Amino acid sequence: MHQKPVIVRPVMTILFVCGLFLLGGGDVQAQDPELYMAIDSVDGYIGELVEIPIYIQTLADSLDGFEISLALSRPDLVYFEVDTVVVGDETSFVCQFDTVGTLASGWQHVEVRSTVGKGLELRISGISDIGSGGTPGIPDYTSGILMNIYGRIRTDIPDTLTDRMVYLDVHSSTTYYSNQLGELILPVENTDGSVTVDTAMRGDTNCDYNVNPVDVVFLVNYVYKNWDLPCNSLGAADINCDTNVNPVDVVFLVNFVYKNWPMPDC
């Protein structure tokens, strides 16, 4: 049976108390500030580290501060890798992210942490450098990638699993952003995105939803002749689920197709 894709729909809890970090908070109020945010769709295979770009669009105000909290409902399917950092008596759990070429590049402060160190949730925060000569925030009427975060698809998704939905929740009542004056910007809309993880049927190396001698030919050519797989189906080609594609997988697939032996139990 062909395995359905894993769909990860983000549910974001966003909280930013701008007065703690940013300058001002003066008497001049921005008029009709608006901001949109969405998490883009990405594709990946089981075991792959997938890049999740967070898109943002400002309309009637600039953006100089944010904090985004993400929580996973299905850590058995997707997780965030966590590194433990000890500084003096304090221990923190940091997660991989990237701002190169994004709207938050060069900001004074950008970090992605796991509050409990389990890789089940993230706290993403950023503050632009609004001082003299620093990197400004995101101007009004600007759109693009705010930053990229990374999640990894677990390798132990069973073939029999039918529920492949992973949810993150958006709490719009606690969603806040800040402009350069320290004033809150209330978004008028949060647009859900999704992460689609292609978990094709093991052995279906040409992605035609069947496992037959044609798949054996493609796998043999990949392993012994270094040919490309027709649909980048490395997840399907890893027959014994050891995160490698090698002659052992060829043997398992040949036995399955020609001898009707079962697939390895993984």
Buried (B, 14 or more C-beta within 10 A) or exposed (E): EEBEBBBBBBBBBBBBEBEEBBEBEEEEEBEEBBBBBBBBBBEBBBBBEBBBBBBBBBBBBBBBBBBBBBBBBBBEBBBBEBEEEEEEEEEBBBBBBBBEEBBBEBBBEBBBBBEEBEBBBBBBBBBBBBEEEEEEBBEBEBEBBBBBBBBBBBBEBEEEBEEBEBBBEBEEEEBBBBBBBBBBBEBEEBEEBBBBBBBBBBBBBBBEEEBEEBBBEBBBBBBEEEEEBBBEBBBBBBBBBEEEBBEBBBEBBBBBBEEEEEBBEB
